[in-house]
Amino acid sequence: MNKKILGVLAFDQVKQKIAQYIVTAQGKEALEKLVPSSEEQVITAWLSETQDALKVQRLRGGIPVPKIENIRPQMKRIEIGADLNGIELAQVARVLSTTQELKRFFDDLTDSEIEFGRLYHWEEQLVSLPTLNRRLKEAIDEDGRVTDEASPALRGIRQSIRRAEQTIRETLDNIVRGGNAKYLSDTIVTMRNDRYVIPVKQEYRGVFGGVVHDQSSSGQTLFIEPKQVVEQNNRLRQHQIAERDEITRILAELSAELVPYQKEILHNAYVIGQFDFMNAKARFGKEMNAIVPQINRENHVVFKQARHPLIDQEKVVPNDIQIGQDYQAIVITGPNTGGKTITLKTLGLLQIMGQAGLPILAEEESQMGIFTEIFADIGDEQSIEQSLSTFSSHMTTIVDVLDKVNEQSLVLFDELGAGTDPQEGAALAIAILDDLGAKSAYVMATTHYPELKVYGYNRANTINASMEFDVDTLSPTYRLLIGVPGRSNAFAISKRLGLSTGIIDQAKQIMDGESQDLNEMIADLENRRKMTETEYLEIRHYVKEAQDLHKELQNAYGYFFEEREKELAKARKQANQIVEEAKESSEKIIADIRKMQLAGGQTKV
């Protein structure tokens, strides 16, 4: 599927919405590489993973994946014999500790007998390295600092540093207190050039002796290391150098310990990234109230109450969109601004989202097909470089589509035949649709040409549709009406706006008789459809109530069965305990009797 189509249908914008839930570099990479597939096995696996992730989201709040950086550069450096610094080792350690946590998490899910389609497949690929994980955890903290536990030598050196610092501070505290305070700009101990110093007034620089390390911007204060602590500061510096050397040795040692496990660590990071990606899909699905569609092996598309993911979900109007079972082509006619283009984009976008393994915005039991190619000519794709007109630009795209299309293709045309003489444009639109029908392609096309209003009535596997318009409010409702061609509503709108009845009647007389009859027929179809839809909605409401009740009964039965098993297990445990207690009691009684018998026998003797 080419990138242009993904751009036209705003697939990248959907990925951007998912990206806000990604927390690892590897997960971000997985999302960036994501493109729709046309292989059923791949799509099935992806959708199964998404379903699993939604299940974990519901039961456990998601898979526990923390923020993890890209560790490939670190592994490359280790491969060539370089040593990692503390921060880099902490990043690797985070991969190892996350691996351990995920192993425990999935062990808990297994113990709870929670079944998944694909998650355990990924969990099995994680390689636990407990010894290495423990070593890194002891030696490096989360901020990349080498801890005292990294080696006995480092612990000893740091103890010496703390003692030396304490001695220096005590010495300097004694200097700045009492009578010496008058020589100081402030009675504090501070640092300059990694040496402990005190702030001395310029005029008293000779009182304390020692080394001047710095001065204030005004020159009135000198930061002096008194002679009493020069040797102590020297010893402290020696300890600090020893600390630095020991840390360097430890970092080299830890880096070397990673070398045999480079492959396992990198693969663990990759798997963690996949879990992060699944998490993001699930969180997106939960936020958008999306579902995982079923794959229809006959390539029928049944999107129930489909919604476009990039429209405000408080305002978007859901529509049932079906293609493939009863008809392979839908021609949406009627005026612009009624939502025709959005309906077109919704079908295309939800289909490629499904083929990318993403949850789609529709109701449960919605079904998707699998198309090898999805073609779309939507909006003004005029090429400035080639100086093509709008019509020429669209026709160039259409010619390319007609050359490549087959029975496994979904074709989306917006305002087919527009941009030229209306009569010729309508004729071209009909001929193009006929050619696509002959090639058994799946087609949704929009047009405002009246000549196509009856196209679906005399073509096999084709149906007309329109977008509903509320004459009372003079505004579109954005609801798709399958089986009802579009009409202009010009007379009804004009009447609502106050145009005289005489003018409207005269216009109707001037209008072609067949066109007027067609509009009346369409109006009658709309009324009949509204009545049918009202009945359908009532039936669907009752069916949903029945399904909800059935689900409640199933849950109640499951809860009852589970509680019964718990109570039986509890009763068995209590019974066994009573038996054990009785057994112990009887053994004690028997032992007491034997003691009494023995005691009695001895007395008798």
Sequence and secondary structure as in RCSB ss.txt:
>XXXX:A:sequence
MNKKILGVLAFDQVKQKIAQYIVTAQGKEALEKLVPSSEEQVITAWLSETQDALKVQRLRGGIPVPKIENIRPQM
KRIEIGADLNGIELAQVARVLSTTQELKRFFDDLTDSEIEFGRLYHWEEQLVSLPTLNRRLKEAIDEDGRVTDEA
SPALRGIRQSIRRAEQTIRETLDNIVRGGNAKYLSDTIVTMRNDRYVIPVKQEYRGVFGGVVHDQSSSGQTLFIE
PKQVVEQNNRLRQHQIAERDEITRILAELSAELVPYQKEILHNAYVIGQFDFMNAKARFGKEMNAIVPQINRENH
VVFKQARHPLIDQEKVVPNDIQIGQDYQAIVITGPNTGGKTITLKTLGLLQIMGQAGLPILAEEESQMGIFTEIF
ADIGDEQSIEQSLSTFSSHMTTIVDVLDKVNEQSLVLFDELGAGTDPQEGAALAIAILDDLGAKSAYVMATTHYP
ELKVYGYNRANTINASMEFDVDTLSPTYRLLIGVPGRSNAFAISKRLGLSTGIIDQAKQIMDGESQDLNEMIADL
ENRRKMTETEYLEIRHYVKEAQDLHKELQNAYGYFFEEREKELAKARKQANQIVEEAKESSEKIIADIRKMQLAG
GQTKV
>XXXX:A:secstr
  HHHHHHTTHHHHHHHHHTT  BHHHHHHHHH      HHHHHHHHHHHHHHHHHHHHHSS     B   HHHH
HHHHTT    HHHHHHHHHHHHHHHHHHHHHHHHHHTT   SSHHHHHTT    HHHHHHHHHHB TTS B GGG
 HHHHHHHHHHHHHHHHHHHHHHHHHSGGGGGGBSSS  EEETTEEEEEEEGGGHHHH SEEEEE TTSSEEEEE
 HHHHHHHHHHHHHHHHHHHHHHHHHHHHHHHHGGGHHHHHHHHHHHHHHHHHHHHHHHHHHTT B  EE TT  
EEEEEE  TTS TTT   EEEEESSS SEEEEES SSSSHHHHHHHHHHHHHHHHTT  BSS TT EE   SEEE
EE S    TTTT  HHHHHHHHHHHHHHH  TTEEEEESSTT SS HHHHHHHHHHHHHHHHHTT EEEEEE  G
GGTTGGGSSTTEEEEEEEEETTTTEEEEEEEET      HHHHHHHTT  HHHHHHHHHHS HHHHHHHHHHHHH
HHHHHHHHHHHHHHHHHHHHHHHHHHHHHHHHHHHHHHHHHHHHHHHHHHHHHHHHHHHHHHHHHHHHHHHHHHH
HHHH 
